[in-house]
Every structure is written in C-alpha cells, then in structure tokens.
Amino acid sequence: MSKSMIGVLTFLLCSLTLLSRQSTGVLDPASVQQLLTQFKVPGVSVAVIKDFKIERADAYGIADVETGSPVTTETMFQAASISKTVAAMASMKAVQSGLFKLDQDINTILKSWKLPGGEFTSERPVTPRGLMSHTSGTGDGFGFPGYSPNTPLPTVVQILDGVAPSNRQRVRLERAPLTGFEYSGGAVMIEQLALTEAVGKPFDQLTREWVLNPIGMTNSTFEQPLPDRFQKQAARAHDRSGVRMGDPWHVYPEHAAAGLWTTPTDLAKFLVEVQKSLLGQSNRVLSQSMVLEMVTPVGVGPYAVGFQVEKQGEGWYFMHGGSNWGFQCTMIAHRVKGYGVVIMTNGDNAGPLMQELRRRIQQEYKWDVFDKPIPRGYGPN
C-alpha cells in the first residue's frame, strides 16, 4: 500500500473518531470536520480566551496527510506575520530597558547597515515606531515566500539589500515617514537588525529570554530552520486543495516578519499577557505604559506598534493575521473585556474556515462585535 493511500485511510479514521466524540457546542468535532472537508484544509487548532484565561484548547484533523498524524493542541504551526507582534514586544522590552527610544532615528541605532533616506527623511526620520506600525515609508508591498529546507539562507543585510541568496527585492523608502500606511515586512526586518545590534544577541535567543520564556510559551521558537527537537510536533504545509506540499514547510530567515513556530495555546498566553498588562495586572515582560504603545494606533493607518487595532461593534480589539507557504492563522483579543481567540491551520485555503470559526466563537461567547450603539435618549439626564 502506498504512503499516500495510508495517509488517506488514516485521515478517514481520524474523521470517524472526531464524529464519534461528544458534541462541544460551536467547536463540536463533527461540525468542525465538515468545515475542514468543505474548505479542503487538513487540520486546525483553536484556543479560546475568556475572563483573561484560556477557556479551552481544541485540535482537529490531520497534521500531515501523507502520514495521517493527527493535529493535537501541542502541534506547532508557522505563525507567519503574527510573528511581528511577538517581535514588537521584544523591541518594546529594549525600549523599556533604555537601549533605544521608540521615536529615535533608526540610523543612530543600526551599526552594520544604514537605511538610505535622502529627501524622504529631510523633515522626519524613520523610527522604530514607524517601522513596527508600517508607517515608515518603506515601499515593499511583497510578502516573504521562504526558502526550501537545506538551501542557502540570506543574512538580514542581504535581505534588506535584495542580494543573493535573498529571493526578494531590496527594502528602501518610497515616501516620507508617517505620510501613509503600507504594510511592510521589510520594515520589520530593519527593526530586527536594529534590535539585535542594540542588544548584542541573536534574535531567536533574545526573544526566547525576553518574551517566550517569561510568558511560558514552551512550544514556541523563532529558530530557523526548525530544530530537530521540534520537528515531530510540527504540522506540514498543504496547498489550496489540501494536498501536501513538496517540502514539509519553508524556512524563514525573516524571523521577526514571519519566522515564529508556535501553538494557539502559546499565542493565547501571549494575548492574555497583553490584556492583563493593559490593566496593570501583569508585567512579565512590559510595563502597562509600554504595552499601551502596542495597542494605540500611531495616527496613520490601522496599526499600533505591532498589532492591528480595530473597532468592531461596540468593542475595541487588537489582532493580527498570518499567511506563510502552506499555513494560515489569525488571532484577535478584546482590549478590556478579557476574551479572544487564536486559530492556526496547515492549509492555504483556510481563510473562510477561520472566518467561520471566529464568527461562531464570537456568537457563542457573546462578544460585543455584535452589539449595536445605545440609542440616543437613554441614560441619566
């Protein structure tokens, strides 16, 4: 029997197992499995936050359709652009420690490389705040496709200059800072270089010491390529038809922009830490004032320092999504009410699946995304 046939049979057995489990409301295994089948996504993992703690963590489907291995709550996925939020917390830790300022000229922090500015920076410099809120003026609207395992990887400077073995064009300014919003992974890589040179440690080490370990994110790493000790936990990449990609996954030397491997449970811990820090109830990594910068828009565009911030219904939320080669994910949390959700998948067609799961969870837990404004004339005179 072929390996692919074994994978298909194992997938069917796991599906039957899911269907036989007891119903669990909106995350009823049979219902979730129907969504996985409908959208051709092999697996999904979900963590729900309620009252500033993880209410539940659930896993469904297959981590690798070739082997049939199931997704568990400890299965690691690529966080893709969600990496930027964890990286932003590390940069804010450096600001809190006095290594540089949030509104400091980035070229006074960088050592091995400088960002050409010219007329674009004649009135206002590029700063860490601008780089992490996508308002710096850098013009790279592209994403990072990653690299096949065992192929040469570029350094951060090679990525920024767009030279081999980098597979993307260089990162440069196209407008003055704070004159417009353009999502820029390249800007985040400039900030990564500044952070590592200011601290004097590799990015994966300082994020582990400053963010991951203090929050208890034990199934998370920025190490690229993924170390052997984590590979058995890692989901494999699948295309829009749910078919396993040729490579198990891609490698991302763009650590801060796209390089985090993690679980929904670990990201939920991260969101809860932000929520509690905003209320002054926790400071494992940052003070209340520092975390406030991460959820307060800078004045241009929808981003703060790391997070996208948006009003939905009567609630204000901080959030981020991610899409790497064969992986898609999303996370969102309320700014003051203590609820949120993280959804991670190993399929390229997971957008509508994640949207539907989030909608169901929001309804089940009565989020204020559905609340309407209080009519005029009500309340005390």
C-alpha positions in Angstrom: 0.0 0.0 0.0 1.4 3.4 -1.0 2.3 6.1 1.6 -0.4 8.4 0.1 -3.1 5.7 0.5 -2.0 5.1 4.1 -2.4 8.8 4.7 -5.9 8.9 3.2 -7.1 5.9 5.3 -5.6 7.4 8.5 -7.4 10.7 7.6 -10.7 8.9 7.3 -10.2 7.0 10.6 -9.4 10.3 12.4 -12.5 11.8 10.8 -14.7 9.0 12.1 -13.1 9.4 15.6 -13.9 13.1 15.5 -17.5 12.4 14.5 -17.9 9.9 17.4 -16.8 12.4 20.1 -19.4 14.1 22.3 -20.6 17.4 21.0 -18.9 20.5 22.4 -21.1 23.4 21.2 -19.7 25.6 18.4 -16.5 23.6 18.4 -18.4 20.3 18.0 -15.9 18.0 16.3 -18.4 16.8 13.6 -19.2 20.4 12.7 -15.5 21.4 12.5 -14.7 18.4 10.5 -17.4 19.4 8.0 -15.7 22.8 7.6 -12.3 21.2 7.1 -13.7 19.0 4.4 -15.6 21.8 2.8 -12.6 24.1 2.6 -10.0 21.4 1.9 -7.9 22.2 5.0 -6.2 19.2 6.6 -6.1 20.5 10.2 -6.9 23.3 12.6 -6.1 24.1 16.2 -8.0 26.6 18.3 -7.5 28.3 21.7 -10.4 30.4 23.2 -9.8 33.1 25.8 -12.5 34.0 28.4 -12.1 36.1 31.5 -8.4 36.7 30.9 -7.6 33.0 30.8 -7.5 30.1 28.3 -11.1 28.7 28.4 -10.4 25.8 26.1 -7.9 24.5 23.5 -9.0 22.1 20.8 -7.4 20.4 17.8 -9.0 18.8 14.7 -7.9 17.0 11.6 -4.6 16.0 10.2 -1.1 17.5 10.7 0.3 15.7 7.7 -1.9 14.0 5.1 0.9 11.7 3.9 1.4 10.1 7.3 -2.0 10.7 8.8 -0.7 12.1 12.0 -3.4 14.0 13.9 -3.3 17.6 15.0 -3.0 17.9 18.8 -3.0 21.0 21.0 0.8 20.8 21.0 1.1 20.7 17.3 3.2 23.6 16.1 2.3 25.8 13.2 4.0 28.6 11.4 2.7 31.9 12.8 3.7 33.8 9.7 3.0 37.5 10.1 1.7 37.0 13.6 5.5 36.8 14.3 5.6 40.6 14.1 3.6 41.1 17.3 5.9 38.9 19.4 8.9 40.6 17.8 7.3 44.0 18.6 7.1 43.0 22.3 10.8 42.2 22.2 11.6 45.6 20.7 9.4 47.3 23.4 11.4 45.5 26.0 14.6 47.1 24.6 12.9 50.5 24.7 11.8 49.8 28.3 15.4 48.8 29.1 16.8 52.1 27.7 18.7 50.5 24.8 17.0 52.9 22.3 13.9 55.1 22.1 10.7 54.4 20.3 11.0 57.6 18.3 14.7 57.6 17.8 16.3 57.9 14.3 16.8 54.2 13.3 20.2 55.0 11.7 21.5 56.0 15.1 20.7 52.5 16.3 21.9 50.5 13.3 25.6 49.6 13.2 26.4 47.3 10.3 23.9 48.8 7.8 22.1 52.1 7.3 18.8 52.9 5.6 19.2 55.4 2.7 17.0 58.3 3.4 17.7 61.2 1.1 14.9 63.7 0.6 12.4 61.4 2.3 13.9 61.9 5.7 14.8 65.6 5.4 12.0 66.6 7.9 11.3 63.4 9.9 13.5 60.3 10.5 12.5 56.7 10.2 12.0 55.4 13.7 11.2 52.0 15.5 7.6 53.2 15.9 7.2 53.8 12.2 8.9 50.5 11.2 6.6 48.4 13.5 3.4 50.3 12.6 4.0 50.1 8.8 4.2 53.9 8.5 8.0 54.2 8.0 7.7 54.9 4.2 9.3 51.7 3.1 7.8 50.5 -0.2 8.0 46.7 -0.1 4.4 45.6 -0.5 5.5 42.0 -1.1 5.5 39.1 1.3 8.3 36.6 2.1 7.9 33.2 0.3 10.5 31.5 2.4 13.2 29.0 1.3 13.2 25.3 0.7 15.0 23.4 3.5 18.7 22.8 3.0 19.1 25.7 0.6 21.4 28.7 1.4 19.7 31.4 3.6 20.4 35.1 3.3 21.6 37.3 6.2 19.3 40.2 7.3 21.6 42.6 5.5 21.3 40.6 2.3 17.5 40.5 2.7 17.4 44.3 3.1 19.7 44.9 0.1 18.0 42.3 -2.1 21.2 40.4 -3.0 21.7 36.7 -3.4 20.7 34.4 -1.9 17.8 36.6 -1.0 14.7 35.9 -3.2 13.2 39.3 -2.8 13.9 42.9 -3.9 15.7 45.4 -1.7 13.9 47.3 1.1 14.0 51.1 0.5 11.9 54.2 1.2 9.3 55.3 -1.3 7.8 58.1 0.7 8.4 60.2 3.8 7.7 58.6 7.2 4.1 58.9 8.6 2.7 60.2 5.3 0.9 57.0 4.5 0.3 53.4 5.6 1.8 50.4 3.6 2.2 47.0 5.2 5.9 46.3 5.1 7.6 43.1 6.2 10.9 44.7 5.1 10.4 47.5 7.7 10.1 44.9 10.4 13.4 43.3 9.2 15.1 46.7 9.6 13.8 46.8 13.2 15.0 43.3 13.8 18.5 44.3 12.7 18.4 47.4 14.9 17.2 45.3 17.9 19.8 42.6 17.6 22.6 45.1 17.2 21.4 47.1 20.2 21.1 44.1 22.4 24.1 42.1 21.0 22.3 38.8 20.9 20.8 36.7 18.1 17.1 37.3 17.5 15.9 33.8 18.4 17.9 33.9 21.7 16.7 37.4 22.9 13.1 36.6 22.1 13.3 33.4 24.0 14.9 35.0 27.0 12.8 38.2 26.9 9.3 37.1 25.7 8.7 33.3 25.2 10.2 32.0 28.5 8.7 34.7 30.8 5.2 34.2 29.3 5.5 30.4 29.4 5.4 29.9 25.6 7.1 26.5 25.8 6.1 25.2 22.4 7.4 28.3 20.5 10.6 29.2 18.8 12.0 31.7 16.3 14.8 29.3 15.4 15.1 28.9 11.7 15.5 26.2 10.3 13.2 24.5 12.8 15.4 22.4 15.2 15.2 18.7 15.2 13.7 18.6 18.7 10.6 20.3 17.5 10.1 18.6 14.1 7.9 15.8 15.4 5.5 18.5 16.7 5.4 20.5 13.5 2.4 20.4 11.1 3.3 20.1 7.4 2.4 22.6 4.7 -0.6 21.9 2.4 -1.9 23.7 -0.7 -5.4 25.0 -1.5 -6.6 21.5 -2.3 -5.4 20.1 0.9 -2.5 18.3 -0.8 0.8 18.0 1.0 3.4 20.4 -0.5 6.7 19.0 -1.9 8.7 20.4 1.0 7.4 19.8 4.5 7.5 23.6 5.0 9.6 26.6 4.1 12.3 28.1 6.1 12.1 31.9 7.0 15.3 33.7 7.9 13.0 36.7 8.1 12.5 35.9 11.8 10.7 38.9 13.1 8.5 39.2 10.0 7.5 35.6 9.5 9.7 33.1 11.4 7.8 32.1 14.6 6.7 28.5 15.1 4.1 28.2 17.9 0.7 26.8 19.0 -2.7 28.5 19.6 -2.3 27.9 23.3 1.1 29.7 23.4 -0.3 32.6 21.4 -3.3 32.8 23.7 -0.9 33.1 26.7 0.7 36.0 24.8 -2.6 37.7 24.2 -3.6 37.2 27.9 -0.3 38.8 29.0 -1.1 41.8 26.8 -4.6 42.1 28.2 -3.5 41.8 31.8 -0.6 44.2 31.3 -3.0 46.8 29.9 -5.0 46.6 33.1 -1.8 46.8 35.2 -2.3 43.2 36.5 0.9 41.7 35.0 4.3 42.8 33.9 6.1 39.6 33.0 7.7 41.4 30.0 6.4 45.0 29.8 5.0 47.7 32.0 1.5 49.0 31.4 2.7 52.1 29.6 4.9 50.1 27.2 2.1 47.6 26.4 -0.2 50.6 25.7 2.0 51.6 22.8 1.3 48.2 21.2 -2.4 48.7 21.0 -2.6 52.5 20.4 -2.6 53.4 16.7 0.2 55.8 15.7 -2.2 58.2 13.9 -1.7 57.0 10.3 -3.2 53.7 9.3 -4.8 50.9 11.5 -1.6 49.7 13.2 0.0 50.4 16.6 3.4 49.1 17.5 2.9 45.5 16.3 -0.8 45.0 16.5 -3.6 46.0 14.1 -6.3 47.8 16.1 -9.9 47.9 15.1 -13.4 48.8 16.5 -15.9 46.0 15.8 -19.4 46.6 17.0 -19.1 48.3 20.4 -15.7 46.7 21.2 -12.1 47.7 20.5 -9.8 44.8 19.5 -6.1 44.2 18.9 -5.3 41.5 16.3 -3.1 40.1 13.6 -3.3 37.5 10.8 -0.7 35.4 9.1 -0.1 33.6 5.8 3.0 31.6 5.0 3.6 28.9 2.4 1.0 26.2 3.3 0.0 27.8 6.6 -2.7 30.4 7.6 -3.6 31.7 11.1 -5.4 34.5 12.9 -5.7 35.9 16.4 -7.8 38.6 18.0 -8.4 39.8 21.6 -10.6 42.4 23.3 -8.8 45.3 24.7 -10.5 45.4 28.1 -13.1 42.5 28.4 -10.8 39.5 28.6 -11.8 37.5 25.7 -10.2 36.4 22.4 -9.3 33.5 20.1 -6.4 32.1 18.2 -6.9 29.9 15.1 -4.0 28.1 13.3 -4.1 25.9 10.2 -1.9 24.0 7.8 -3.7 24.7 4.6 -3.6 27.5 2.0 -7.4 27.7 1.7 -8.1 28.3 5.4 -9.3 31.9 5.2 -13.0 31.2 5.0 -12.6 28.4 7.6 -11.0 30.7 10.1 -13.6 33.4 9.4 -16.5 31.0 10.1 -14.9 29.5 13.3 -14.3 33.0 14.6 -17.8 34.1 13.9 -19.2 31.1 15.7 -17.0 31.6 18.7 -17.9 35.3 18.9 -21.6 34.4 18.9 -21.2 31.6 21.5 -19.3 33.7 23.9 -21.4 36.9 23.3 -18.6 39.2 22.1 -19.5 42.8 21.7 -18.7 42.7 18.0 -22.4 42.2 17.6 -23.5 44.9 20.0 -25.2 48.0 18.5 -24.8 51.5 19.8 -27.1 52.5 22.6 -30.0 54.6 21.1 -30.0 58.3 21.9 -32.2 59.5 24.8 -31.3 56.6 27.1 -29.5 57.0 30.4 -29.5 59.8 33.0 -30.2 63.4 32.0 
